[in-house]
């Protein structure tokens, strides 16, 4: 099992420092989100500053961009990192796609499948110097003059076919989990999940999708990438911060399936009403300790690693502990000893 760092949405000016600190701390990968900053810009800075660390978008919003533009960006980042770049895509909800990005909306899973197919078709055209032809519901693509083709990637393995740039997709519900099973190289579980939801809802959907696995995807099933909030029992401030994050996610109708499984859908409806009226400060109080412990791992600091390992055992190829990580001026995490204890505990479990 690989252990990755969720770096959030990094200012590109801080990405190199954070990535070097993550590599020095012993992480296998670093994931960059898209909120206040573009994750691709930060990924470039992080890749240029490291030698071993895998760098991924966790996630970039697919429908905010043309799939060919995404393909170009990922191709360049794969070259920069000599194979260490991981492309992670998400769909976002309708309001953001239409009213924040000004892009059209349609059913997300079928549309994301088209985006992935276009990206891979472009990669094959560039890597093999082959023709470019793709037709689907949303696209009729056939123009790729040599002037606009990047040179083939040279990092191993340089054999025929598309380059090995893994594509993972993120999702909350079973629809995107099924799509990942069929088409993607990885599935990024949303941080707002529980152990039961992962085992009873998402994993069966991944298995169902894998029954018709596309040959363009690597392996027999996608890599499961599982982020989990961590709350040291001694840290009251972080407990309340995570409670607020959970309240924010639980207020969104798209995520209600997690609450429904646990018979807690009424909390989501109340949170949704508070969010609509802007009463954000009242929302965390609705997330009781029981719900907090379902979504997050809450344990004494010395026991967090073992508790996290037990939570994801058999359900993750990559685990992403969500805990503050802030490098100092020398590139060392300020809470480095806590991270060292956590990483040692996770490594010892295999």
VODRENMAR-643248 format. One record per residue (C-alpha): x, y, z; residue in one letter; residue number from 1. Coordinates in steps of 0.001 Angstrom, whole numbers, plus 500000, padded with zeros to 6 digits. Layout:
N
+--------+--------+--------+--------+-----+
|     c1 |     c2 |     c3 | residu | num |
+--------+--------+--------+--------+-----+
|      X |      Y |      Z |      A | NUM |
...
+--------+--------+--------+--------+-----+
END
This chain:
350
+--------+--------+--------+--------+-----+
|     c1 |     c2 |     c3 | residu | num |
+--------+--------+--------+--------+-----+
| 500000 | 500000 | 500000 |      X |   1 |
| 501353 | 503414 | 499039 |      X |   2 |
| 501034 | 506369 | 501395 |      X |   3 |
| 500311 | 509738 | 499820 |      X |   4 |
| 499933 | 513302 | 501024 |      X |   5 |
| 496841 | 515388 | 500286 |      X |   6 |
| 498379 | 518819 | 499749 |      X |   7 |
| 495105 | 520581 | 498961 |      X |   8 |
| 495029 | 523416 | 496458 |      X |   9 |
| 498610 | 524689 | 496522 |      X |  10 |
| 499790 | 528096 | 495454 |      X |  11 |
| 502319 | 527214 | 492699 |      X |  12 |
| 504881 | 529370 | 494548 |      X |  13 |
| 504731 | 526936 | 497488 |      X |  14 |
| 504452 | 523699 | 495532 |      X |  15 |
| 508185 | 522992 | 495216 |      X |  16 |
| 508807 | 523458 | 498936 |      X |  17 |
| 505871 | 521254 | 499904 |      X |  18 |
| 506798 | 518541 | 497411 |      X |  19 |
| 510423 | 518414 | 498577 |      X |  20 |
| 509249 | 518133 | 502194 |      X |  21 |
| 506813 | 515338 | 501265 |      X |  22 |
| 509543 | 513443 | 499430 |      X |  23 |
| 511958 | 513863 | 502341 |      X |  24 |
| 509299 | 512666 | 504792 |      X |  25 |
| 508915 | 509420 | 502846 |      X |  26 |
| 505569 | 509805 | 501100 |      X |  27 |
| 505021 | 507912 | 497854 |      X |  28 |
| 502790 | 510497 | 496217 |      X |  29 |
| 501327 | 513982 | 496495 |      X |  30 |
| 497806 | 514959 | 495399 |      X |  31 |
| 496864 | 518501 | 494384 |      X |  32 |
| 493275 | 519740 | 494470 |      X |  33 |
| 491516 | 522347 | 492347 |      X |  34 |
| 489863 | 525014 | 494435 |      X |  35 |
| 491632 | 528367 | 494687 |      X |  36 |
| 494604 | 527328 | 492486 |      X |  37 |
| 495135 | 525413 | 489247 |      X |  38 |
| 496504 | 521962 | 490170 |      X |  39 |
| 498399 | 521528 | 486913 |      X |  40 |
| 500595 | 524576 | 487536 |      X |  41 |
| 501457 | 523346 | 491026 |      X |  42 |
| 502103 | 519853 | 489649 |      X |  43 |
| 504703 | 521199 | 487250 |      X |  44 |
| 506553 | 522989 | 490035 |      X |  45 |
| 506366 | 519907 | 492282 |      X |  46 |
| 507643 | 517536 | 489596 |      X |  47 |
| 510557 | 519818 | 488758 |      X |  48 |
| 511560 | 519959 | 492442 |      X |  49 |
| 511563 | 516198 | 493154 |      X |  50 |
| 513142 | 512981 | 491883 |      X |  51 |
| 511038 | 510133 | 493283 |      X |  52 |
| 507657 | 511477 | 494375 |      X |  53 |
| 504600 | 510783 | 492226 |      X |  54 |
| 502483 | 513888 | 491701 |      X |  55 |
| 498797 | 513737 | 490870 |      X |  56 |
| 495780 | 515985 | 490461 |      X |  57 |
| 493302 | 515096 | 493143 |      X |  58 |
| 491367 | 516292 | 491275 |      X |  59 |
| 491264 | 518547 | 488233 |      X |  60 |
| 487770 | 519409 | 487001 |      X |  61 |
| 487392 | 517635 | 483674 |      X |  62 |
| 484413 | 519570 | 482335 |      X |  63 |
| 486097 | 522938 | 482883 |      X |  64 |
| 488505 | 522057 | 480062 |      X |  65 |
| 488645 | 520505 | 476613 |      X |  66 |
| 489839 | 516883 | 476834 |      X |  67 |
| 492522 | 517590 | 474224 |      X |  68 |
| 493799 | 520487 | 476350 |      X |  69 |
| 493936 | 518111 | 479326 |      X |  70 |
| 495756 | 515547 | 477186 |      X |  71 |
| 498400 | 518121 | 476193 |      X |  72 |
| 498928 | 519273 | 479770 |      X |  73 |
| 499202 | 515722 | 481128 |      X |  74 |
| 501566 | 514709 | 478310 |      X |  75 |
| 503906 | 517592 | 479130 |      X |  76 |
| 503772 | 516866 | 482874 |      X |  77 |
| 504475 | 513174 | 482235 |      X |  78 |
| 507554 | 514199 | 480249 |      X |  79 |
| 508654 | 516640 | 482948 |      X |  80 |
| 508351 | 514002 | 485671 |      X |  81 |
| 509612 | 511109 | 483515 |      X |  82 |
| 506499 | 509074 | 484251 |      X |  83 |
| 505726 | 510344 | 487765 |      X |  84 |
| 502591 | 512330 | 486850 |      X |  85 |
| 499158 | 510893 | 487731 |      X |  86 |
| 496132 | 512429 | 486020 |      X |  87 |
| 493136 | 512596 | 488358 |      X |  88 |
| 489834 | 513915 | 486999 |      X |  89 |
| 486555 | 514846 | 488639 |      X |  90 |
| 483185 | 515993 | 487354 |      X |  91 |
| 482097 | 518667 | 489881 |      X |  92 |
| 478391 | 519355 | 490479 |      X |  93 |
| 476120 | 521024 | 487966 |      X |  94 |
| 476028 | 524450 | 489627 |      X |  95 |
| 479803 | 524813 | 489498 |      X |  96 |
| 480137 | 523521 | 485943 |      X |  97 |
| 477471 | 525886 | 484625 |      X |  98 |
| 477751 | 528938 | 486899 |      X |  99 |
| 481443 | 528920 | 487919 |      X | 100 |
| 483089 | 527575 | 484759 |      X | 101 |
| 480422 | 528603 | 482230 |      X | 102 |
| 480420 | 525166 | 480611 |      X | 103 |
| 477481 | 522978 | 479488 |      X | 104 |
| 476167 | 520195 | 481716 |      X | 105 |
| 475091 | 516665 | 480885 |      X | 106 |
| 475011 | 513323 | 482719 |      X | 107 |
| 478499 | 513166 | 484278 |      X | 108 |
| 479472 | 509488 | 484022 |      X | 109 |
| 478858 | 509055 | 480250 |      X | 110 |
| 480431 | 512419 | 479567 |      X | 111 |
| 483529 | 511658 | 481651 |      X | 112 |
| 483907 | 508376 | 479741 |      X | 113 |
| 484085 | 510410 | 476518 |      X | 114 |
| 486701 | 512743 | 478036 |      X | 115 |
| 488882 | 509776 | 478998 |      X | 116 |
| 488526 | 508195 | 475557 |      X | 117 |
| 489475 | 511452 | 473814 |      X | 118 |
| 492515 | 511926 | 476071 |      X | 119 |
| 493753 | 508414 | 475368 |      X | 120 |
| 493088 | 508776 | 471633 |      X | 121 |
| 495213 | 511928 | 471575 |      X | 122 |
| 498005 | 510190 | 473494 |      X | 123 |
| 498065 | 507299 | 471018 |      X | 124 |
| 498128 | 509743 | 468092 |      X | 125 |
| 501134 | 511527 | 469570 |      X | 126 |
| 503021 | 508518 | 470869 |      X | 127 |
| 502616 | 506465 | 467678 |      X | 128 |
| 502488 | 509400 | 465215 |      X | 129 |
| 499146 | 507910 | 464185 |      X | 130 |
| 495937 | 509394 | 462849 |      X | 131 |
| 493558 | 511169 | 465201 |      X | 132 |
| 489870 | 510378 | 464774 |      X | 133 |
| 487226 | 510396 | 467491 |      X | 134 |
| 483460 | 510696 | 467155 |      X | 135 |
| 480916 | 510534 | 469995 |      X | 136 |
| 477867 | 512346 | 471345 |      X | 137 |
| 479843 | 515479 | 472183 |      X | 138 |
| 482810 | 515301 | 469798 |      X | 139 |
| 483731 | 514964 | 466167 |      X | 140 |
| 487524 | 515234 | 466204 |      X | 141 |
| 489824 | 514623 | 463257 |      X | 142 |
| 492304 | 517508 | 463066 |      X | 143 |
| 495817 | 516945 | 464445 |      X | 144 |
| 498480 | 518410 | 462096 |      X | 145 |
| 502075 | 517478 | 462856 |      X | 146 |
| 502763 | 521090 | 463850 |      X | 147 |
| 500554 | 520591 | 466923 |      X | 148 |
| 501776 | 517130 | 467960 |      X | 149 |
| 504172 | 516902 | 470903 |      X | 150 |
| 507080 | 514476 | 470442 |      X | 151 |
| 506593 | 510946 | 471811 |      X | 152 |
| 507445 | 510409 | 475452 |      X | 153 |
| 510863 | 508821 | 475910 |      X | 154 |
| 510678 | 507540 | 479479 |      X | 155 |
| 510299 | 503745 | 479883 |      X | 156 |
| 508483 | 501797 | 478687 |      X | 157 |
| 508745 | 503359 | 475200 |      X | 158 |
| 506897 | 500538 | 473396 |      X | 159 |
| 503931 | 500914 | 471068 |      X | 160 |
| 500519 | 502171 | 472136 |      X | 161 |
| 499507 | 504932 | 474474 |      X | 162 |
| 502023 | 506031 | 477110 |      X | 163 |
| 501510 | 504791 | 480629 |      X | 164 |
| 499980 | 507923 | 482149 |      X | 165 |
| 497493 | 506624 | 484729 |      X | 166 |
| 494047 | 508213 | 484747 |      X | 167 |
| 492087 | 508071 | 487969 |      X | 168 |
| 488624 | 509482 | 488473 |      X | 169 |
| 486963 | 510699 | 491642 |      X | 170 |
| 483428 | 510075 | 492749 |      X | 171 |
| 481009 | 509796 | 495626 |      X | 172 |
| 478291 | 507585 | 494178 |      X | 173 |
| 478183 | 504171 | 492535 |      X | 174 |
| 477827 | 505528 | 488984 |      X | 175 |
| 481332 | 506928 | 488817 |      X | 176 |
| 482678 | 503946 | 490769 |      X | 177 |
| 481285 | 501660 | 488040 |      X | 178 |
| 482872 | 503862 | 485388 |      X | 179 |
| 486215 | 503604 | 487181 |      X | 180 |
| 485870 | 499831 | 487265 |      X | 181 |
| 485300 | 499762 | 483518 |      X | 182 |
| 487628 | 502456 | 482222 |      X | 183 |
| 489989 | 504093 | 484727 |      X | 184 |
| 493366 | 503173 | 486179 |      X | 185 |
| 492361 | 504433 | 489615 |      X | 186 |
| 489352 | 505490 | 491665 |      X | 187 |
| 489736 | 508382 | 494092 |      X | 188 |
| 487244 | 507881 | 496895 |      X | 189 |
| 485827 | 511159 | 498217 |      X | 190 |
| 486990 | 512046 | 501747 |      X | 191 |
| 483317 | 512139 | 502763 |      X | 192 |
| 482811 | 508401 | 503061 |      X | 193 |
| 482634 | 505776 | 505776 |      X | 194 |
| 484094 | 502291 | 506024 |      X | 195 |
| 480623 | 500829 | 505440 |      X | 196 |
| 479957 | 503034 | 502421 |      X | 197 |
| 483260 | 502045 | 500855 |      X | 198 |
| 482681 | 498320 | 501450 |      X | 199 |
| 478932 | 498110 | 500773 |      X | 200 |
| 478372 | 500709 | 498027 |      X | 201 |
| 481541 | 501734 | 496218 |      X | 202 |
| 483453 | 498465 | 496028 |      X | 203 |
| 480518 | 496445 | 494591 |      X | 204 |
| 480097 | 499169 | 491969 |      X | 205 |
| 483790 | 499005 | 491046 |      X | 206 |
| 483570 | 495216 | 490732 |      X | 207 |
| 480452 | 495550 | 488572 |      X | 208 |
| 482218 | 497956 | 486228 |      X | 209 |
| 485322 | 495780 | 486080 |      X | 210 |
| 483226 | 492944 | 484660 |      X | 211 |
| 483357 | 494838 | 481349 |      X | 212 |
| 486847 | 496267 | 481832 |      X | 213 |
| 488146 | 498276 | 478877 |      X | 214 |
| 491470 | 496973 | 477464 |      X | 215 |
| 492748 | 500571 | 477441 |      X | 216 |
| 492809 | 500576 | 481249 |      X | 217 |
| 495672 | 499053 | 483219 |      X | 218 |
| 495217 | 495960 | 485354 |      X | 219 |
| 492165 | 493908 | 486187 |      X | 220 |
| 490666 | 496652 | 488363 |      X | 221 |
| 491404 | 500277 | 489193 |      X | 222 |
| 493751 | 501245 | 491991 |      X | 223 |
| 491724 | 502331 | 495038 |      X | 224 |
| 492924 | 505693 | 496357 |      X | 225 |
| 491375 | 506327 | 499765 |      X | 226 |
| 491724 | 509642 | 501637 |      X | 227 |
| 490716 | 509612 | 505309 |      X | 228 |
| 490396 | 512481 | 507779 |      X | 229 |
| 492560 | 511924 | 510865 |      X | 230 |
| 491735 | 513492 | 514235 |      X | 231 |
| 494174 | 513084 | 517134 |      X | 232 |
| 491945 | 512735 | 520195 |      X | 233 |
| 494068 | 515331 | 522014 |      X | 234 |
| 493583 | 518029 | 519349 |      X | 235 |
| 490273 | 519773 | 520079 |      X | 236 |
| 490835 | 522496 | 517476 |      X | 237 |
| 491436 | 520003 | 514663 |      X | 238 |
| 488406 | 517980 | 515795 |      X | 239 |
| 486196 | 521038 | 515259 |      X | 240 |
| 487862 | 521863 | 511942 |      X | 241 |
| 487155 | 518353 | 510618 |      X | 242 |
| 483615 | 518520 | 511992 |      X | 243 |
| 483137 | 521663 | 509885 |      X | 244 |
| 484527 | 519973 | 506769 |      X | 245 |
| 482142 | 517063 | 507219 |      X | 246 |
| 479216 | 519450 | 507716 |      X | 247 |
| 480099 | 521241 | 504487 |      X | 248 |
| 480198 | 518025 | 502473 |      X | 249 |
| 477083 | 516582 | 504128 |      X | 250 |
| 475078 | 519694 | 503190 |      X | 251 |
| 475437 | 518867 | 499468 |      X | 252 |
| 472610 | 516717 | 498038 |      X | 253 |
| 475086 | 514861 | 495803 |      X | 254 |
| 476695 | 513329 | 498898 |      X | 255 |
| 473499 | 512271 | 500683 |      X | 256 |
| 473969 | 508602 | 499837 |      X | 257 |
| 476632 | 508310 | 502532 |      X | 258 |
| 474229 | 509612 | 505166 |      X | 259 |
| 471341 | 507512 | 503844 |      X | 260 |
| 473292 | 504297 | 504376 |      X | 261 |
| 473656 | 505188 | 508054 |      X | 262 |
| 470083 | 506410 | 508540 |      X | 263 |
| 471314 | 509996 | 508963 |      X | 264 |
| 469797 | 511648 | 505896 |      X | 265 |
| 467781 | 514083 | 508036 |      X | 266 |
| 471052 | 515684 | 509162 |      X | 267 |
| 471986 | 516309 | 505535 |      X | 268 |
| 468631 | 517959 | 504849 |      X | 269 |
| 469020 | 520253 | 507874 |      X | 270 |
| 472582 | 521103 | 506852 |      X | 271 |
| 471393 | 521850 | 503329 |      X | 272 |
| 468808 | 524331 | 504616 |      X | 273 |
| 471414 | 526078 | 506762 |      X | 274 |
| 473828 | 526274 | 503818 |      X | 275 |
| 471210 | 527790 | 501521 |      X | 276 |
| 470525 | 530545 | 504055 |      X | 277 |
| 474217 | 531173 | 504721 |      X | 278 |
| 474145 | 530000 | 508336 |      X | 279 |
| 477520 | 528292 | 508050 |      X | 280 |
| 478551 | 528778 | 511669 |      X | 281 |
| 475598 | 526684 | 512874 |      X | 282 |
| 476381 | 523684 | 510694 |      X | 283 |
| 479256 | 521919 | 512517 |      X | 284 |
| 477132 | 521418 | 515655 |      X | 285 |
| 474876 | 519047 | 513678 |      X | 286 |
| 477783 | 516642 | 513115 |      X | 287 |
| 477781 | 514672 | 516357 |      X | 288 |
| 480704 | 512623 | 517625 |      X | 289 |
| 479201 | 509400 | 516272 |      X | 290 |
| 479033 | 510738 | 512709 |      X | 291 |
| 482475 | 512298 | 513093 |      X | 292 |
| 483912 | 508892 | 514039 |      X | 293 |
| 482159 | 507209 | 511097 |      X | 294 |
| 483772 | 509549 | 508565 |      X | 295 |
| 487098 | 510293 | 510266 |      X | 296 |
| 489569 | 508181 | 512209 |      X | 297 |
| 489593 | 509544 | 515752 |      X | 298 |
| 492246 | 508105 | 518097 |      X | 299 |
| 495077 | 509134 | 520398 |      X | 300 |
| 497957 | 510523 | 518348 |      X | 301 |
| 500188 | 507525 | 519064 |      X | 302 |
| 497488 | 505138 | 517827 |      X | 303 |
| 496369 | 506975 | 514676 |      X | 304 |
| 498550 | 504938 | 512312 |      X | 305 |
| 497271 | 501588 | 513548 |      X | 306 |
| 493680 | 502846 | 513537 |      X | 307 |
| 494011 | 504145 | 509972 |      X | 308 |
| 495610 | 500898 | 508804 |      X | 309 |
| 492704 | 498941 | 510269 |      X | 310 |
| 490198 | 501279 | 508607 |      X | 311 |
| 491567 | 500808 | 505070 |      X | 312 |
| 492839 | 497206 | 505329 |      X | 313 |
| 491908 | 495355 | 502149 |      X | 314 |
| 490232 | 498427 | 500668 |      X | 315 |
| 493100 | 500595 | 499387 |      X | 316 |
| 496168 | 500402 | 497196 |      X | 317 |
| 496955 | 504017 | 498121 |      X | 318 |
| 495939 | 505658 | 501410 |      X | 319 |
| 495876 | 509444 | 501798 |      X | 320 |
| 495893 | 510548 | 505458 |      X | 321 |
| 494298 | 513995 | 505798 |      X | 322 |
| 496214 | 515764 | 508537 |      X | 323 |
| 497893 | 519206 | 508516 |      X | 324 |
| 501296 | 519182 | 506803 |      X | 325 |
| 503102 | 522520 | 506713 |      X | 326 |
| 506783 | 522654 | 505751 |      X | 327 |
| 508985 | 525200 | 507495 |      X | 328 |
| 511567 | 527386 | 505783 |      X | 329 |
| 513995 | 524445 | 505681 |      X | 330 |
| 511433 | 522189 | 503982 |      X | 331 |
| 510680 | 520073 | 507055 |      X | 332 |
| 507085 | 519580 | 508226 |      X | 333 |
| 506361 | 521542 | 511391 |      X | 334 |
| 504616 | 518506 | 512900 |      X | 335 |
| 507281 | 516194 | 511502 |      X | 336 |
| 507469 | 513855 | 514480 |      X | 337 |
| 503718 | 513184 | 514383 |      X | 338 |
| 503962 | 512367 | 510694 |      X | 339 |
| 507010 | 510172 | 511251 |      X | 340 |
| 505140 | 508134 | 513872 |      X | 341 |
| 502122 | 507821 | 511572 |      X | 342 |
| 504174 | 506752 | 508550 |      X | 343 |
| 506146 | 504196 | 510557 |      X | 344 |
| 502915 | 502674 | 511851 |      X | 345 |
| 501419 | 502458 | 508357 |      X | 346 |
| 504607 | 501011 | 506851 |      X | 347 |
| 504786 | 498367 | 509555 |      X | 348 |
| 501339 | 497088 | 508527 |      X | 349 |
| 502461 | 496590 | 504925 |      X | 350 |
+--------+--------+--------+--------+-----+
END
